[in-house]
Amino acid sequence: MKKKIAVIGDGGWGTTVAILLCNKGYDVTIWGAFPEYIALLKKERVNSKFLPGVKIPKEISLISSIADIEKIPEEAIFVIATPSKYLRETLGKFKGKIKSDKIVSLTKGIEIETLKRPSSVISEVLGKKKIAALSGPSISFEVARNMPATVVAACKDEAFAKEVQEIFATPTFRVYTSSDLVGVEFGGALKNIIAIAAGMSDGMGFGINTKAAILTRGIVEMSRLGVKMGAQKETFFGLSGLGDLATTCMSEHSRNRWLGEEIGKGKKLKEILKGTEMVIEGVTTTKSAYDLSKSEGVEMPITEKIYEALYNDKEPKLAVKELMTRTPKPEGI
């Protein structure tokens, strides 16, 4: 019997992963929160809103019913592909209904109300489960088209990390393992803030020198907060840190970089968000990380300026000037 995989979330990345696993021969189901959109996906077999141009195989089941989730056997693996801002609310619908104890989280962010990582939220809502985070430089546009990519599966349970590695690995999708769940989750979340900064730089017409500085100093403050929260510093210089950061800061398909570019051109956050159906994780993560840095006493100057630009309407060029004219100090990483 084929291994059953249930993907919670019908966005671009959830759909991409579902297709990847279906193509490996797994029995895959995608659950979406909106019945009318699931009905459209069943009819068209293309996720035109979040993953245009990529066919959804007919073998993938598409559902929106909670009752159908209850029918999924305990041997299955659940893949959570829900944006962090909706994670707790969405999982609340499945409380006591997911029999499996194996969860793979694709969610990248920090819950804005509690400042908790996705795996912590999943544990709180669903109870004791084996949870692995799958993260790294993996823009869905490219992975869905079988362009080579590498990611890392992080879990405190080494055996489950290796199981996830085996399930997800393909000739074009290489998976490494890690025991640093904290570091991998913080890397996946915090890089979105730095990507907004990189986009702002693009929007203001700055060059490669500026972007290199943003990436280099950005990874420093990402690791600074992560280590304070219990992560291993080395993790931030791997796939889920520097790797994901580079992709998100440079790709034309990065929503966070795009939002930053619009801010850099002079648009306001509310105006930008009103014009897109996409969830841009870096917006809420900026506030979460800003609040966390203040409560933990961690210096994060780029994050602070992005927070001020997004939430206090600080002019991007003024934010740059304030960053560049801070008190001189040794580099220090």
C-alpha positions as CSV (number, residue, x, y, z in Angstrom):
1,M,0.0,0.0,0.0
2,K,1.2,3.5,-0.9
3,K,2.2,5.8,2.0
4,K,-0.5,8.3,2.6
5,I,0.4,12.0,2.8
6,A,-2.0,14.8,3.7
7,V,-1.0,18.4,2.9
8,I,-2.8,21.0,5.0
9,G,-2.8,24.2,2.9
10,D,-3.4,24.8,-0.8
11,G,-1.0,27.6,-1.4
12,G,1.9,27.6,-3.8
13,W,4.4,25.7,-1.6
14,G,1.8,23.2,-0.3
15,T,0.7,22.5,-3.8
16,T,4.3,22.2,-5.0
17,V,5.2,19.7,-2.3
18,A,2.0,17.7,-2.9
19,I,3.0,17.4,-6.6
20,L,6.6,16.4,-5.7
21,L,5.3,13.6,-3.4
22,C,2.7,12.5,-5.9
23,N,5.3,12.1,-8.6
24,K,7.3,9.9,-6.2
25,G,4.3,7.6,-6.1
26,Y,2.8,8.5,-2.7
27,D,-1.0,8.7,-2.1
28,V,-1.4,12.5,-1.6
29,T,-4.3,14.6,-0.5
30,I,-4.5,18.4,-0.3
31,W,-6.9,20.1,2.2
32,G,-7.9,23.7,1.5
33,A,-9.9,25.9,3.8
34,F,-12.2,27.3,1.1
35,P,-14.6,24.7,-0.5
36,E,-15.3,27.0,-3.5
37,Y,-11.6,27.2,-4.4
38,I,-11.0,23.5,-3.9
39,A,-14.0,22.9,-6.3
40,L,-12.2,25.2,-8.8
41,L,-8.9,23.2,-8.4
42,K,-10.8,20.0,-9.0
43,K,-12.2,21.3,-12.2
44,E,-9.1,23.1,-13.6
45,R,-6.3,21.0,-12.0
46,V,-4.2,24.2,-11.9
47,N,-3.6,26.4,-8.8
48,S,-3.8,29.6,-10.9
49,K,-3.9,31.9,-7.9
50,F,-0.7,30.5,-6.2
51,L,1.1,28.3,-8.7
52,P,0.1,29.2,-12.2
53,G,1.2,27.1,-15.1
54,V,1.7,23.9,-13.2
55,K,-0.7,21.0,-13.6
56,I,-2.0,19.2,-10.5
57,P,-1.9,15.4,-11.2
58,K,-5.3,13.8,-11.3
59,E,-4.0,11.3,-8.6
60,I,-3.9,14.0,-6.0
61,S,-7.2,14.2,-4.0
62,L,-8.5,17.7,-3.2
63,I,-10.7,18.1,-0.1
64,S,-12.0,20.9,2.1
65,S,-14.0,18.8,4.6
66,I,-12.8,18.1,8.2
67,A,-14.7,14.8,8.1
68,D,-12.4,13.7,5.3
69,I,-9.3,14.5,7.4
70,E,-10.7,12.2,10.2
71,K,-10.7,9.3,7.7
72,I,-6.9,9.6,7.1
73,P,-5.2,6.7,8.8
74,E,-2.7,7.0,11.7
75,E,0.1,5.7,9.5
76,A,-0.1,8.8,7.3
77,I,2.2,11.8,7.5
78,F,0.7,15.3,7.7
79,V,2.4,18.2,6.0
80,I,1.5,21.6,7.4
81,A,1.7,24.3,4.7
82,T,-0.4,27.0,6.4
83,P,0.9,30.6,6.8
84,S,2.0,31.3,10.4
85,K,-0.6,34.0,11.0
86,Y,-3.4,31.4,10.3
87,L,-1.6,28.4,11.8
88,R,-3.3,28.2,15.2
89,E,-6.7,29.0,13.9
90,T,-6.4,26.4,11.1
91,L,-5.0,23.6,13.3
92,G,-7.8,24.3,15.8
93,K,-10.2,22.8,13.3
94,F,-8.3,19.5,13.4
95,K,-7.8,19.2,17.2
96,G,-8.4,15.6,18.2
97,K,-9.1,14.6,14.6
98,I,-5.5,13.9,13.3
99,K,-4.6,10.4,14.2
100,S,-1.1,10.4,12.9
101,D,1.7,11.4,15.3
102,K,4.0,12.5,12.4
103,I,4.0,16.1,11.2
104,V,6.2,17.9,8.7
105,S,6.0,21.7,9.0
106,L,6.6,23.9,6.0
107,T,5.4,27.0,7.9
108,K,7.9,29.9,8.2
109,G,7.2,32.6,10.8
110,I,6.8,33.6,14.4
111,E,3.3,33.8,15.9
112,I,2.7,37.4,16.5
113,E,0.6,37.1,19.7
114,T,2.8,34.6,21.5
115,L,6.2,34.9,19.7
116,K,6.3,31.1,19.3
117,R,7.8,29.1,16.5
118,P,5.5,26.9,14.3
119,S,6.5,23.6,15.9
120,S,5.5,25.0,19.3
121,V,2.1,26.1,18.0
122,I,1.6,22.7,16.4
123,S,2.4,20.9,19.6
124,E,0.1,23.2,21.7
125,V,-2.9,22.6,19.4
126,L,-2.5,19.1,18.2
127,G,-0.8,17.6,21.2
128,K,2.4,15.5,21.4
129,K,3.6,14.7,17.9
130,K,6.9,14.1,16.1
131,I,7.5,17.4,14.3
132,A,10.1,18.0,11.6
133,A,10.6,21.4,9.9
134,L,11.4,21.3,6.2
135,S,13.2,24.5,5.2
136,G,15.8,26.0,2.8
137,P,16.1,27.8,-0.5
138,S,13.1,26.4,-2.2
139,I,11.0,28.9,-4.3
140,S,7.9,27.0,-5.4
141,F,8.1,28.4,-8.9
142,E,11.4,26.5,-9.4
143,V,10.8,23.4,-7.4
144,A,7.5,22.8,-9.2
145,R,9.4,22.9,-12.5
146,N,12.0,20.3,-11.3
147,M,14.9,22.8,-11.1
148,P,17.5,21.5,-8.6
149,A,17.1,22.6,-5.0
150,T,18.3,21.6,-1.6
151,V,16.6,21.8,1.8
152,V,17.1,20.5,5.3
153,A,14.7,18.4,7.5
154,A,15.2,19.3,11.1
155,C,13.8,17.3,14.0
156,K,14.9,16.4,17.5
157,D,14.1,12.8,16.7
158,E,16.9,11.7,14.4
159,A,15.0,8.7,13.0
160,F,12.0,10.9,11.9
161,A,14.4,13.4,10.3
162,K,15.9,10.6,8.3
163,E,12.4,9.3,7.4
164,V,11.4,12.8,6.1
165,Q,14.7,12.9,4.2
166,E,13.9,9.7,2.4
167,I,10.3,10.6,1.7
168,F,10.9,14.0,0.2
169,A,14.2,13.4,-1.6
170,T,14.2,13.2,-5.5
171,P,16.9,13.5,-8.1
172,T,16.2,17.3,-8.2
173,F,15.2,17.9,-4.6
174,R,18.1,17.0,-2.2
175,V,17.3,16.8,1.5
176,Y,19.8,17.1,4.4
177,T,19.0,16.4,8.1
178,S,19.5,18.4,11.2
179,S,18.8,18.1,14.9
180,D,18.5,21.9,15.3
181,L,14.8,22.5,15.0
182,V,15.0,25.9,16.7
183,G,17.7,27.2,14.4
184,V,16.0,25.9,11.2
185,E,12.7,27.5,12.2
186,F,14.3,30.8,13.2
187,G,16.3,30.9,9.9
188,G,13.2,30.3,7.8
189,A,11.3,33.0,9.6
190,L,13.9,35.8,10.1
191,K,15.3,35.7,6.5
192,N,12.0,37.2,5.3
193,I,12.7,40.4,7.2
194,I,16.1,40.7,5.6
195,A,14.5,40.0,2.2
196,I,12.2,43.0,2.7
197,A,15.3,45.1,3.4
198,A,16.9,43.8,0.2
199,G,13.8,44.6,-1.7
200,M,13.7,48.1,-0.3
201,S,17.3,48.5,-1.5
202,D,16.2,47.5,-5.0
203,G,13.2,49.8,-4.9
204,M,15.5,52.8,-4.0
205,G,17.8,51.9,-6.9
206,F,20.8,50.9,-4.8
207,G,23.4,48.4,-6.1
208,I,25.0,45.1,-5.3
209,N,27.3,46.6,-2.6
210,T,24.2,47.6,-0.6
211,K,22.5,44.2,-1.0
212,A,25.7,42.4,0.0
213,A,25.9,44.4,3.1
214,I,22.2,43.7,3.9
215,L,22.7,39.9,3.5
216,T,26.0,39.9,5.5
217,R,24.8,41.9,8.4
218,G,21.3,40.4,8.2
219,I,22.6,36.9,8.8
220,V,24.5,38.2,11.8
221,E,21.4,39.5,13.5
222,M,19.4,36.5,12.5
223,S,21.9,34.2,14.2
224,R,22.2,36.6,17.2
225,L,18.5,36.2,18.0
226,G,18.4,32.5,17.1
227,V,21.3,31.6,19.4
228,K,19.7,33.6,22.3
229,M,16.6,31.4,21.8
230,G,18.6,28.2,21.9
231,A,19.7,27.6,18.3
232,Q,23.1,26.6,17.1
233,K,25.0,29.4,15.4
234,E,26.3,27.1,12.6
235,T,22.7,26.5,11.4
236,F,22.4,30.0,10.2
237,F,25.2,29.6,7.8
238,G,23.6,26.5,6.2
239,L,20.6,25.9,3.9
240,S,17.9,27.1,6.2
241,G,19.8,30.3,7.1
242,L,22.2,31.8,4.5
243,G,20.8,29.6,1.7
244,D,17.2,30.5,2.2
245,L,18.3,34.1,2.8
246,A,20.1,34.4,-0.5
247,T,17.2,33.0,-2.5
248,T,14.6,35.2,-0.8
249,C,16.7,38.3,-1.2
250,M,17.5,37.8,-4.9
251,S,14.6,35.9,-6.5
252,E,12.1,37.8,-8.7
253,H,9.5,35.3,-7.3
254,S,10.1,36.3,-3.7
255,R,7.0,37.9,-2.2
256,N,9.0,39.4,0.7
257,R,11.6,41.0,-1.6
258,W,8.8,42.3,-3.9
259,L,7.0,43.9,-0.9
260,G,10.3,45.6,0.2
261,E,10.8,46.9,-3.4
262,E,7.3,48.5,-3.3
263,I,8.1,50.1,0.0
264,G,11.4,51.4,-1.4
265,K,9.5,53.0,-4.3
266,G,7.4,54.9,-1.8
267,K,4.3,52.8,-1.4
268,K,2.7,52.2,2.0
269,L,2.2,48.8,3.6
270,K,-1.6,48.9,3.7
271,E,-1.7,49.9,0.0
272,I,0.5,47.0,-1.0
273,L,-1.3,44.4,1.0
274,K,-4.6,45.5,-0.3
275,G,-3.5,44.7,-3.8
276,T,-2.4,41.1,-3.3
277,E,-4.0,37.9,-2.1
278,M,-0.6,36.4,-1.2
279,V,0.4,36.1,2.4
280,I,3.7,37.9,2.9
281,E,5.2,36.2,6.0
282,G,7.8,38.8,6.6
283,V,5.3,41.5,7.5
284,T,4.1,39.8,10.7
285,T,7.5,38.2,11.3
286,T,9.0,41.7,11.4
287,K,6.8,42.7,14.3
288,S,7.2,39.3,16.1
289,A,11.0,39.5,15.8
290,Y,11.1,43.1,16.8
291,D,9.1,42.4,19.9
292,L,11.2,39.3,20.7
293,S,14.5,41.2,20.2
294,K,13.3,43.9,22.7
295,S,12.1,41.3,25.3
296,E,15.3,39.3,25.0
297,G,17.7,42.3,24.8
298,V,19.1,41.3,21.4
299,E,20.4,44.1,19.0
300,M,18.8,43.8,15.6
301,P,19.3,47.1,13.8
302,I,18.1,46.0,10.3
303,T,15.0,44.4,11.8
304,E,14.3,47.6,13.8
305,K,14.4,49.8,10.8
306,I,12.2,47.5,8.7
307,Y,9.7,47.5,11.6
308,E,9.7,51.3,11.6
309,A,9.3,51.4,7.8
310,L,6.4,49.0,7.8
311,Y,4.6,49.9,11.0
312,N,5.6,53.6,11.6
313,D,5.8,54.7,8.0
314,K,9.4,55.7,8.4
315,E,10.9,56.9,5.0
316,P,13.2,54.2,3.6
317,K,16.0,56.6,2.9
318,L,15.9,57.9,6.5
319,A,16.1,54.3,7.8
320,V,19.1,53.7,5.6
321,K,20.8,56.9,6.8
322,E,20.2,55.9,10.5
323,L,21.7,52.5,9.9
324,M,24.7,53.9,8.1
325,T,25.5,56.5,10.7
326,R,25.2,54.4,13.9
327,T,28.1,54.5,16.3
328,P,31.2,52.9,14.7
329,K,32.1,49.4,16.1
330,P,34.2,46.3,15.3
331,E,32.6,44.0,12.7
332,G,32.0,41.1,15.1
333,I,29.8,38.2,14.0
